[in-house]
């Protein structure tokens, strides 16, 4: 019975350590939003300088 309990606890630890979808989506947005903002900002600045020259 102790072997089965050990396997079960290992499975619970592995399942708990993996990143769930409801956690991965906000993490993806938190990482990608500043990068997308920088890209849009640089493209906007380039476009304004291109229009004014």
C-alpha positions as CSV (number, residue, x, y, z in Angstrom):
1,X,0.0,0.0,0.0
2,X,2.9,2.4,0.6
3,X,4.1,2.0,-3.0
4,X,0.8,3.0,-4.4
5,X,0.7,6.1,-2.0
6,X,4.2,7.1,-3.1
7,X,3.2,6.9,-6.8
8,X,0.1,8.9,-6.1
9,X,2.0,11.7,-4.3
10,X,4.5,11.9,-7.1
11,X,1.7,12.3,-9.6
12,X,0.1,15.0,-7.5
13,X,3.4,16.9,-7.4
14,X,4.0,16.6,-11.1
15,X,0.4,17.7,-11.9
16,X,0.7,20.7,-9.5
17,X,4.1,21.8,-10.9
18,X,2.9,21.9,-14.5
19,X,1.6,25.2,-15.8
20,X,-2.1,25.2,-16.3
21,X,-3.8,27.0,-19.2
22,X,-5.5,29.5,-17.0
23,X,-2.1,30.4,-15.6
24,X,-0.3,30.4,-18.9
25,X,-2.5,32.9,-20.7
26,X,-2.0,35.8,-18.3
27,X,1.7,35.0,-18.1
28,X,1.9,35.1,-21.9
29,X,0.1,38.5,-22.0
30,X,2.3,39.9,-19.2
31,X,5.4,38.9,-21.1
32,X,4.3,39.8,-24.6
33,X,2.4,43.1,-23.9
34,X,5.5,45.3,-23.2
35,X,7.3,43.8,-26.2
36,X,4.3,44.4,-28.5
37,X,4.1,48.0,-27.1
38,X,7.7,48.6,-27.8
39,X,7.4,47.3,-31.4
40,X,4.3,49.5,-32.0
41,X,6.0,52.5,-30.5
42,X,9.1,52.2,-32.6
43,X,7.0,51.6,-35.7
44,X,4.9,54.6,-34.9
45,X,7.9,56.8,-34.3
46,X,9.5,55.6,-37.6
47,X,6.2,56.3,-39.4
48,X,5.9,59.9,-38.0
49,X,9.6,60.7,-38.9
50,X,9.0,59.2,-42.4
51,X,5.9,61.4,-42.9
52,X,7.6,64.5,-41.7
53,X,10.7,64.2,-43.9
